[in-house]
Amino acid sequence: MPLLSPDEIRIRDPFVLPDAAGQDYYLYGTTDPEPWHEQRATGFDAYRSRDLLRWEGPFPVFRPAPGFWGTHHFWAPEVHRWQGRYFMFASFKGSGRHRGTQVLVADHPLGPFQPHSPLAVTPADCECLDGTLYVAPEGTPWMIFSRDWTQTTVGAYAARPLTPDLSAAAGPAIELFPVSDAPWVIAPPWQAGRTAQGLPPCYVADGAFPFRSPAGELCLLFSSWGAGGYATGLTRSRSGDLRGPWQPDPAPIFAANGGHAMVFTGFDGEVRLTLHQPNDPAPEHPRFFPFPHGRPMTA
C-alpha cells in the first residue's frame, strides 16, 4: 500500500488518536465525498501513520449493516480509548429520525466498529451533531455536542452525561452556550437568501472539542463562520466546570478557511492541533500545527 501525504488525503472533521499500544497515529474523519447531501452514505475510512507525514490507508473502519437506522449525513467520527476498548462517536441521520451522535465500539483502532448504543444518545427530539467525549475530574463521562441551526436557527452547544460503559445517556442534557456568544461569529454567506426573505440569520455551531490549558483552564474549541470564512475559535469556562459560564475569546484562533479542530499530544510530547482546510472548495485536507494554546494562528 503506497504511503500518502496529508495533501493526498481528502477528509473533513479530522480526529487523531495517538495509540500508545503500537505507537501509531490513527486519523478519522468524514470521508464520504458529498456528506451533506441525502444520498445513501458509504461509511467511514481511517488512516495510520508513525510520523504524521506519511499515511497508510484508507482502511474501511465502519460500514453500516443492513437495517442500520442512519442512511445519510455520516459525519465527524471520533475514536477514544476507554476501559480498554475503542469507542467511536459519530453522527448519522435517518428517515423519520433527527440527526444525532451514536456510540460504536471496536477492539482495535481500525475496527470494524459496531453499534454500542442502540441509537443516538443525543436527545431524540433535537437535531444534533458532532458529539465528543469529555471526562469530568471525578470520572463521569459526558458527550458534548452541537444543537444544529436547522432546528434552532442559532446553533448552540450542549452536553449530556453518559453511563460508565458509554452505551446510553445517564441524565438530561444541559445547555452550554449559543455559538453567537462569540463576537467574531457571523451568519455564513450561503445563508444570504434567508435575509432576502426576511428570515432571521442562522449561526452554525460545529465541532466542539474540550481540553485543559497548561494553566488548568477548561477550554473548548469550536467552529463557525467568521469574516474570513470557516474558522475555529476557543472559549473558556470561568468556573473550570462544564456548566460554565463560558467566555469566548474575542477573535478566532484560526481564521483561514479551515476548522472542525481538535488537539492531541504526540509521542514526542508536543501538543498539536489538526483541522481540515480548505473548508471550501473541495478537496479538503488534514492540516497539523503546533498548538499555541489560544494565540492566533496562521495557515
N, C-alpha and C positions, 0 to 999 in steps of 0.2 A: 504494500500500500504506500503510495507516494506521500511524503510529508508536505503539509500545506502551510503557507504563511497566513497571518491574520487577514491580509488583503485578498486571499483566495477563499476565504470563508464568508458566506452570506448568512448572517444571523441577526436577529433583533433581541433585545432584552437579555444581554449576555449575563451569565452567572457562572462563577468559577468556584469549584470545590477543590481545595488542596487536600488530597487524601494521603495521610501520613503512612498508611499501610504499605503503599507501593511507591511513595514519593512522586506521585503523579498529580498533575492538574487536570481536572475534567471541566470542560466547557459545555454548558447547556444554554438553550435559548429557544426563541420562536423560530422555527426553521421551515414552516410552510411558506412558499413564495408570496402568496397573497392572503395573509392570515385574517384580514379584516372583512373579507367577503363571506358569503354564506354557503359557498360550495363545500362539499364534504372534505374535512381535513384529513391529512395523512397521519400525523403523529409528531413525535419529537426525535431529533437526532442529537448526538453529542460528539465531542472531540476530546482527544487525550494528548497531553504534552508533558515533557520533562522540564522545559525551559521557557514556556510561554511564547516562544518564537516559531517553533515547528510543531505542527499538529497532525496527529493521525485521525483519520475519520473520513466521512461521517459514519458513526455507528448508530443503528436504529435502537433506541432505548425504550420507546413506547409506541405501540401500535394498538389502537382500540380493538377489543374483541367484538364480535357480532352482538348487537344489543346494547352496547355501551351508550349511556344517555347523551353524551356530548357528540355533536355532529360537526360543529364548526367553531371558529374562534378559539383554536388551540393556542394559548398564549403563555409566555413567560414562565417556563418551568424552572424551578429552583430545586436543588438537591442538598439536603442537610443530613449529616450523620447524627443519629440519635439512638441511644440504647443499643448500640452495636449493629444497627441496620441503616439503610439509606432511604430517606423519605423525600419524595418529590411533591412539591406544592405547585399545581398547575391549574390554569383557568380554562374553562370549557363553557360552551353554550349549546343547548339542545332545544328541539321543538317543544314549545309549551313550558319551558323552564327558563328562569332567569340565569344569566351568566354568573358563574361562581367558581371558587377555587376548591378543588378536591385534593385529598392526600392520597398518594400512591406509595408503594413500598417495593424494595428490592434488596437482595443480599449482596449486590455488587454495584459500584457506581455506574456500570454500563447496563444495568438491568438484567433481564427485562422487568420493567416496572408494572405492577398490577394494582388495581384499586384497593385502597386500605380503608378509607371512609366510604360508606355506602353511596353517598352523593357528595355534592359540595358541602363544606362545613361553614361557608359564609351564609348569612341569613337568606332563607329561601325566598323571601318576598322582595329582595333587593337585587339590583344589577350590580355585580361586584367583579373585581378582577385583581390580579397581581398580589395574591396572598404571599406573605413571607413569614418566617419563623422568628419570634422573639422569645427569649427565655428570661424571665424576671429574676432578680437577685435571689429570691427564695426558691427558685427552681420551677416555677409554674410556666408551662409553655403557652404562648399566645400566637394567634395568627393576626398580623397587621395586614389590612387590605384596603383597596380603594373602593369608594362608592362612585359609580360611574355617572358622568354628566348626562348620559342618555335618559336617566331616570330622575336625577336631582337638579339638573341644569348647572349647578355649581358642584363640581366634583369635590369629594372630601375623603378623609382618611378615618378609619375606624379600626377597632381591634376586638378580638373575641378570645376568651380563654379556651384552651383545649384540654382534653383528658390526657393523662400522663403517657398513654400509648399513641397519641395524636390521631386517634380514629374518629373523634367526634368533638363537637363543641361541649364545653363544660359550664356554659353560662351565656347570658345575653351579651351582645356587642356593646361596646362603649364608643362614643364619638371622640375623635382626637382633635381635628381642626379641618375647616374648609380650605381648599388649596388657594382660594382667593385672599386668604390672610397674608400671603407673601406679596409684598408690594411690587415685585417685578413681574408677576403673572398677568398675562393678558388673554383675551379670547383669541383662539387660533384663527388665522386668516381664512381657513376653509369654512369658518362659520359665518362669513360675511353675509351670506344670504339670509340668515336669521334676523340680523339687524334690519336688512332691507324690508323684511316682512313685519317689522315692529315687534319681534320677539326679543326676550331678554338674552344677553350674551351668555354663552356657555364657557365653562372653565374646566379644563381637563386635569384630572388627578391620576398620575401614573406612578408605578414603580417605587413604592416605599421600601427603604432598607435601613434597619436600625443598627447602630454601633455605639461604642463608648469612645470618647475622645481620650487623648493621653491624660487630660485633667480629670477624667471620670464623668464628664457630661454625657447624658443620654441624648444622642443625636439621631436624626432621621434624614436620609437622603430622599428626595422625591423629584419627579419630573413633570413639567408642564410646558406651556408656550410662553416665551418672553419676546422682547423686541427683536432679538436676532434669530428667532425660530425656536425649535425644540431645545430645551435646556434642563439642567439639573441644579436644584437648589438644596439648601440644608436648613433644618430647623432644630431647635434645641429645647429640651424640657427644662423649664426653670425650677421644677421641683425635683428633677432627677428620676421621676416616676413616669410610667407610661401615660398616666392620666393628665400630665402636663401641669400648668398651661404651657403651650408650645410657642416659642418665639422664633419666627423665621428670620434668617439673615436678609438684609435689605437688597442684595443682588445675588444672582445665581453664581455658583462656583464654576460652572461650565456652561457657556452660552453659545457655543459654536456648532449648532445644528446637530446635537447629539445628546443622548440621555438614556434613561432607564438604567441607572448606575447601581453598583454595589462595591464594597471594599472587601479585601481579603489580605491576609498575611502570607507571604510566600515562604518557601522553605529556607530562604536566605534571611528571614526576619524582616524584610521590607514590606511596608503596607502599600498596597496598590489599589487603584480604582479602575474598574472596567465599565464601559458603556458602549452603545452602538452609535456609529457615526459613518456616513450622514444618516439623519433620520429620513430625509427626502432630498434628492431622488434615490431610488434603489441603484445598485445593491448596497445594503448596509453591512458594515464590518465591525468586528470587535476591536476596541482600542484599549490600550493599557497605559496607565500613567502612574508615576509616584503620587501618593495621595498627600495633599498639603494640609489636611485637617482644617478645611474651611477657607483657605485663601483662594482667590480667583485663579482659575486655570486657563491655559490656552491650548489650542489644538496642536 
